Amino acid sequence: MAKRTRLTAPSAAELSELEAGFAAKPSAPASPRGPGMMPPIAQVAADAAARTDPRRARH
């Protein structure tokens, strides 16, 4: 049987350091099409749509 690792809560200093790191990251722009802020699935869908020829669609 695997030995379980005991978890320890972070100290107040570690929590402050984590909080400062999150606060330093830029927030997402109001526009979903902001530069570099597009979700990966949206990029894949946009690439697929750009390569699709609607005249060749199967019905």
N, C-alpha and C positions, 0 to 999 in steps of 0.2 A: 504494500500500500504506500502511496506517495505521502511524503511528509509535507504538511501544510506550513506555509510561511506566515508568520504573525505580521499583521499590518500595523503600522504605527502612523498616527496622525501627524501631519506636518506642523512644524513650529510656527509661531506668529511671524517670525522673520521670513520663513519660507513662503508663507501665504502672501505676505506683502510683496515679496519678490515676484511671485507668480502673477499677482494682480497688476503689478507695474508692467510686466511683459505683455499682458493682454491689453492694457490700456494703450500701449505703444503701437499696437497694430492698427492700421487704418481701417475704418469701417467701409462697408460696401457703399457705392454711390447710389443715389436715389434712382437713377436710370439703370434698368437691368442690362443695358448694352454698354455699360461703362468700360473703358479700356482695361483689358486683362481681367475683368471680373465675371466673365461668362462661365457658367457651370460647364464642366466637360461634356455632359450629355447634350447640352444645347449646341456646342461646337460640332459634335458628331452629327447631330440632326441637320444642322445648317450645311455641313459638307455633303451629306447624303442628298439633301434637297437640291443643292447646286449641281450635283452630277446627274440628277434624274431628268430624263427627257419626257415631259408629259405626253408627247405624241406617241411614245412607245408604251404607254401604260396599258396593262392587260385588264380587260373587263370580264 
